[in-house]
């Protein structure tokens, strides 16, 4: 009788881990996945710098009007380093944004070996004359002052630093005011005391004062 009880208790005892093949298989699968991930993580830094994924071309996907092909080539040579995966896109973007006429640039990868470049150029609305420094810059249609070379026929602005947008807005207002007379503005100046001077295309100068 006692022997039967012992055998019964042995049969009713819970199975151990090694007696549960399904659970062991699941654990083995998890360990295999983790091990593979760890191995890949360890190998990737060594594989990516290898010359297996070279950059083959840089494609400009937006129309370019002011930036020259020589300027684009120079920026590419000075910023493109590494391969498809290791190239520093922020560095590439910053290099292109230093070019004259470039307001903003975007760079993205396109598999298998191409970089796509989008360029937003400034649209010049006027020249900006820096009186104290004797320099001439440009004012964009957004009222931003930038440095670039141009031989276009544009009005000339001058004023305190940071007033380019105000001059652009007033220029448009004054231009509409003199249009019925068949005239247009050739220049607009704002003094440090906020006095306006308008120069028309026929050479006439109008002093508006404060």
Buried (B, 14 or more C-beta within 10 A) or exposed (E): EEEEEEEEEEEEEEEEEEEEEEEEEEEEEEEEEEEEEEEEEEEEEEEBEEEEBEBEEBEBEEEBEBBEEEBBEEBBEEBBEBBBEEBBEEBBBBBBBEBBBBBEBBBEBEEEEBBBBBBEBBEBBBBBBEEEEEEBBBBBEEBBBBEBEBEEEBBBBBBBEEBBBBBBEBBEEBBEEBEEEEBBBBBBBBBEEEEBBBBBEEEEEEEEEE
